Amino acid sequence: FPSHDIAVGNIWTGWTALVNVGSYFNTTTGVFTAPVAGTYMFSFGALANGASSLEVFAYKNGAAINSGTAIRVANGGSSGGDSCTFYITLAANDTISLYINQGPTNTNQNFNFFNGRLIQ
């Protein structure tokens, strides 16, 4: 649950893992590395504080996934939140990360989340 200024133009880093079976999610770098090939489900969400909007894109292997894998919170000066869930097929060692395209002054750690799991 990071609660710090978001570095626009970078991967969202500084997470604290509540569960991290196999340690495939690097909390420091914000990168999940698939241990095996398969279909994965990911979810993420955030609550933005401040006057700026928050825009977050899911990235696979360092490139935007695009279709249905982004959130934008246009909060207009107060708090606002959004979330996204998507399914994706990954090869072993493919990576998933969250890229901050536009960011607020600060996020609210009680409402930020990023999770994923192998489903098949």
C-alpha positions in Angstrom: 0.0 0.0 0.0 2.2 2.8 -1.1 1.4 6.3 0.2 3.8 8.7 -1.3 4.2 11.2 -4.1 3.8 9.3 -7.4 6.6 9.7 -9.9 4.9 10.4 -13.2 6.4 8.6 -16.1 7.6 5.7 -14.0 6.4 2.3 -12.7 4.4 2.5 -9.5 6.9 1.4 -6.8 7.1 1.2 -3.0 4.4 -1.5 -2.3 4.0 -3.5 0.8 2.9 -7.1 0.1 0.4 -8.7 2.5 0.7 -12.0 0.6 3.5 -12.8 -1.9 3.6 -16.5 -2.5 6.8 -17.4 -4.2 8.0 -13.7 -4.1 7.2 -13.2 -7.8 6.1 -9.6 -7.1 9.1 -7.3 -6.3 7.7 -4.7 -3.9 10.7 -2.4 -4.4 10.5 -2.2 -8.2 6.7 -2.8 -8.6 7.2 -5.6 -11.1 5.5 -9.0 -11.1 7.3 -11.7 -13.0 5.3 -14.7 -14.1 6.8 -17.9 -12.8 5.0 -20.1 -15.4 3.1 -19.7 -18.6 -0.7 -19.4 -18.2 -3.7 -17.1 -17.8 -3.5 -14.6 -15.0 -6.0 -12.3 -13.4 -4.8 -8.9 -12.1 -6.6 -6.1 -10.3 -5.5 -2.7 -9.2 -7.0 0.4 -7.8 -6.2 3.7 -6.2 -7.7 6.7 -4.4 -6.2 10.0 -5.5 -5.9 12.9 -3.1 -5.4 16.5 -4.2 -6.3 18.6 -7.3 -4.5 16.5 -9.9 -6.0 13.5 -11.8 -4.5 10.1 -11.5 -3.9 7.9 -14.6 -2.5 4.4 -14.3 -1.8 1.9 -17.2 -1.0 -1.8 -16.9 2.2 -2.7 -18.7 3.4 -6.1 -20.0 7.1 -6.5 -20.6 7.5 -2.7 -20.4 4.8 -1.7 -22.9 1.2 -0.6 -22.4 -1.4 -3.4 -22.7 -4.0 -0.8 -23.7 -7.4 -2.4 -24.0 -9.3 -2.3 -20.7 -6.3 -2.1 -18.5 -6.2 1.5 -17.3 -7.8 3.8 -14.8 -8.2 7.5 -14.7 -9.4 9.4 -11.7 -10.4 13.0 -12.5 -11.0 14.1 -9.0 -11.4 17.9 -9.5 -9.8 19.0 -6.2 -11.1 16.3 -3.9 -10.6 12.6 -3.4 -11.6 10.1 -6.1 -11.0 6.5 -6.9 -11.2 3.8 -9.5 -10.2 0.2 -10.1 -9.6 -2.3 -12.9 -9.5 -6.1 -13.3 -8.2 -7.8 -16.3 -7.2 -11.3 -17.6 -4.0 -11.9 -19.6 -2.0 -14.8 -21.0 1.6 -14.7 -20.0 4.7 -16.7 -20.9 7.1 -17.7 -18.1 9.2 -14.6 -17.2 6.8 -12.1 -18.7 6.3 -9.1 -16.5 3.4 -6.9 -15.4 3.7 -3.5 -13.8 1.7 -0.4 -13.2 2.8 2.8 -15.0 1.9 6.2 -13.7 1.0 8.4 -16.7 -0.4 11.2 -14.7 -0.4 11.6 -10.9 -1.8 13.5 -8.0 0.3 15.0 -5.2 -0.3 11.9 -3.1 -2.2 8.7 -3.0 -4.1 7.3 -0.1 -2.5 4.1 1.1 -5.7 2.7 2.6 -7.3 2.4 -0.8 -4.4 1.4 -3.1 -4.1 -2.2 -4.2 -2.4 -4.4 -6.9 -2.9 -8.1 -6.9 -2.6 -11.0 -9.3 -2.9 -14.7 -9.5 -2.5 -17.6 -11.9 -6.0 -19.0 -12.8 -5.1 -21.6 -15.5 
